[in-house]
Amino acid sequence: MVDDMIMGKEEMPEMLEAEEEEVLVRKISGLAGAIAKLPSLSPSPEVNALFTELVTACIPPSSVDVEALGPELQEMRARLIRLCADAEGLLEAHYSDLLAGFDNPLEHLGLFPYFNNYILLSELEHGLLSRHVPGPPPARVAFVGSGPLPLSSLVLAARHLPSASFDNYDISGDANDRARRLVRADAGLGSRMAFRTSDVAHVTRDMAAYDVVFLAALVGMAAEDKARVVEHLGRHMAPGAALVVRSAHGARGFLYPVVDPEEIRRGGFDVLAVHHPEGEVINSVIIARKPLPSDVAHAHAHGAVLSRPCLCCEMEARAHQKMEEVALEQLPS
């Protein structure tokens, strides 16, 4: 009987956790249904309220494994991510048009309701890059999936990489036209910003020119599509170049696709760090690097297998997580 009581106490936390996950998934399913019934995803009080409630539900740390959901819930999640992507695109287009009405749009980026999130995410990505890919600052950067409001590139260029040139890729010419208007009044930043309308799958030789490539979370929303993009980058990026991939973890996987680090390795990269923020920053960050020929030769000479799980680096990234979040909180607004 005593043994039964001990086992019962051990099982209680797991049961509570499972119940909490069930309640959370049920709530998200309900919100997904409500969002799917909206006549439009363009910004409005109703749209904003539903997506705010969804994000608020998904942000807290959660043990839910979205990849382990059943087929019906996986379909719901895939539909929800696409709805989030469509709504995000409309929201960015709306604010891009609003900002374009100012003489200097860049002075008013704070009007975008999630601007602080981009500041923190860019600070996090730059910090991880500096730690895991040491050396001279990158001179040429590509951002794949920049959209009509390329806040990541703008923040990185202005705050962290003041000498780098940025090529922003998007499949939408309309999105690029909107983005160009934002830098028209800033000759210095505008001279470092190019906007290219192209599917990255068709960009080959140019990819070898970049020191760092950022891959937006919504490029390749299905796992197989993301894998194809990563494999393409692995074939055409220069040896030694870094790849920054945005992913999601826990319940945040209902908002953005989850990227398995093993897919990055299969694409021809060494995974250097995997970071899962717990605060305001929603996206997880994967830092990877295409091996140099000398790395490959050294590995073959010593019988090593390249691109295996870099557990020590993943543990290091997690260990630094709290320190980084504290540092980010001390940044000037």
Disulfide bonds with the S-S distance in Angstrom:
none
